[in-house]
Amino acid sequence: MTFLLKQIYFLSIQILIVFSAEKITFSQDKKEKIPSLDKNVSLQVPNQGKKEAKDLTETETIRAEIKPFKINLTLKGFIEDIDAQTLAIKTNYWSDLRVVQSPKQGRMVKKDEILVQLDQEKIRQQIHNLSHELRLLEIDFQILEVELKLAESLVPLEMEAIELNEKYVQEDFKRFKNQDLPFQKRSLQMNLKRVQDYLLYSQEELNQLEKMYQEDDLTEETEEIILQRAKNQVDYAKFSVESAQKNFEDFNTIQAPRSQKAMQDSFNREKLLFSAQRKTTPAEVKLIKLKLVKMEQGKKILLKNKRDLEQDLKNMTLKSPVDGKVYWGTFERGKWSGTLPLKNKLQEGGNLKAYEEILTVCPSKRFKAIVEIPEKDLYLVQKSLIGKLIFSSLPEEKINAKIESVSESPHSPNKYHAILAFTLPKGFNNPVPGTACSFTFVAYEKKSAITLPAKFVFKDDYDPEILYVYVLNKSGKSRKKRVDVGKQAGDTLEILRGITMRDKVLKEKPKY
């Protein structure tokens, strides 16, 4: 009987194997082979013709853990001397800043010790030239003041002279029209009458001589000479009459009108000149006064330029404000610029720019640390947080430090910074300004937190803000479950809501 039962059980197993093998098909797209059967395969009889997925109970799962959750953040930065003094040549007007002698990098200096010597010859010459111009301007100013007093005294006299000259011109023009011109006409007229009378007399005399000598039968040689002389005088008289007649006609037709026109024009010009002089004479006094004002302003400008250059000359002597060590360049949030940017400028013959920060003197008595904060970690950094500060020069030493302040705005894209206060232990050597450092502190801590590896939490395909996990239900099937997460520490997520410690979370998405 027992043997029969064993045979029946064995036959049932074979039937189930054959039935299951007939249901296994090849995948046409992936060209997979028929899976081989082994002891790890879970065989299930198809239920109502539906295709079943792989038994999820065999999939690897993990449970959320309750454990301490901590975020340690390390920020890198530099040590800065609190009392460091950055120096520059602060000249406002003089730009020729040629280096004659510069300080040695890292040298200890005393307060008021000269750090940089510049070529001062040209600026001193310029100051001397301005002083000379001021002396010349002062002399010109004194001369102009004397001229002003003289001009003011002469104005009444010149105005009186203008009135008198205008009166004389009017009288001359009136006399010309009423006396000189008519008299000149009568004079020419009388001259014409005189020569005409002279011609009549000469002609009558010639006629008388000719009558007298005609009665003689023989004309003597002397008589001929007398007659010839009389004839010549008649000819001269005729020419004189002709000349006087022409002069008289020319005077009436040409000379008199022209003289009258010229005299009228001269009179008009004199009137305009006198009118202009009445205006220009007082204006010349005003002009001298304006020149004095302008000269006074020019004097003030020269004095200001001289004082400015004298102040620039004083500022060209760069002295140390404190006792300390000299560094070429500057410190930006504790980071030293190095000597390279100023190598060509601070050498002998190099040229500096006004207000360019070239040196820093560090007393090295008080320090602070400035660390850089990536924007993604800014929310984790708060004032008064305490941590450990490590100098790169002494990596084995850890110093207590506290965040004193956090910048409200970035100093560069996506970069903020925090200032740390710390006290060096007794016997601890002072760090060198610009020393690199790191600050490690607990940014977030929770003693009992539900945690889960971040790689087992997935984002929704349509809304990345939604996070979820896959958990197994009691029947061994997967179920999608939304979770709310808190902060992340490395590869671990803090789970706020959504799952419990009893939930079995799948390590990967189910494959259906």
Beta strands, then each sheet from edge to edge (+ up, - down):
strand 1: 61-62
strand 2: 65-81
strand 3: 85-88
strand 4: 97-101
strand 5: 108-109
strand 6: 114-118
strand 7: 318-319
strand 8: 324-328
strand 9: 331-332
strand 10: 335-336
strand 11: 351-352
strand 12: 357-362
strand 13: 367-374
strand 14: 386-391
strand 15: 394-406
strand 16: 415-422
strand 17: 436-453
strand 18: 458-459
strand 19: 467-472
strand 20: 478-489
strand 21: 492-497
strand 22: 505-506
sheet 1: 1+ 22-
sheet 2: 18+ 19- 20+ 21- 17+ 2- 13+ 16- 15+ 14-
sheet 3: 3+ 12- 8+ 5-
sheet 4: 7+ 6- 4+ 11-
sheet 5: 9+ 10-
end
